[in-house]
């Protein structure tokens, strides 16, 4: 209230303005956090899939290069019998 009554609006209290601003910012922050990201589940699933692909590549690398998988494949290919009889052409 203006005690003088001269028709001039009273200047707002700075502390009250700060409190109102804090309340407004808190409301906006809670609305922003409450909404969340609509793609959060998709992003999590994509990271899990990427992890699975990398893990599979590491397992394949270990099998092929470190445990002798290439040598096993080479020897298996050479000694594997065929189902068809050997054909002799004159």
N, C-alpha and C positions, 0 to 999 in steps of 0.2 A: 504494500500500500504506500501511496505517496502521502506523507503527513502534511505536506504544504497544500496539496490540492490544486496545483496550478495547471493541471491537465497534461503534464509531461509524463510519459510512461516511465515507470521505475526501471532502473538498470538491473538486469538479471544478476543474481548471485553467482559468482564464478564457481563456487564449490558445488552448487546445485547443478550447474551446467556440466561440470566434470562428472558428477554422479550419473546424470542422465546419459551422457556419452558412454560411460563405462557400461551401463545397463544395455544400451543399444548394441554396443560391440559384443557383449557377452551373448546376447540373443542371436546375433548374426553368426557368431562362432559356433554356438550350439546347433544352429540350423545347418551349417556347413558340415560339421562333423557327423551329425545324425544322418544326413543323406548318404554319405559314403560314396564310394566309386561304383558305378554300375558294372564295371568290368573287373572287379576284384577277383571273383571266382575264376573268370577266364584267364586272368593273369597268373593266378596261382597254378591252375592246371597247365598252363604253357611252361612254367618253370619246372614243374614236376616232369612233364614230358621231355623237356630239354635235358634234365638230369638223367632220365632213363636212357636217352639216346647216347649221352656221353658215357654213362656206365657200361652200356652195351658195346660201345666202340672200344673201351678199355679192356673189357673181357675178350673181345675178338682179337685185339692186338696181342694180349697175353697168350692166347691159345695158338695163334698163327706164328708169332715170332719168338716167343720165349720158351714155350713148352715143346717145341719141335713139331708143330702141326704141319709145317710145309714139308718136312722130310717124310712125315707119315703119309701125307697125301701123294707125294712122289712115288714112294715105294708101293702104295696100294694101287696106283694107276698102272705100274709096270707088271705086277704079279696077278692082276685080276683076270680070270679066265673069261672068255667070251661064250655066249650061248650058241652062236652059229658055228658050224664046222668050218675048218680052214678050206678055202677053195683053191684048187690048183688049176691054173690056166696053162695050156700047152704053148 
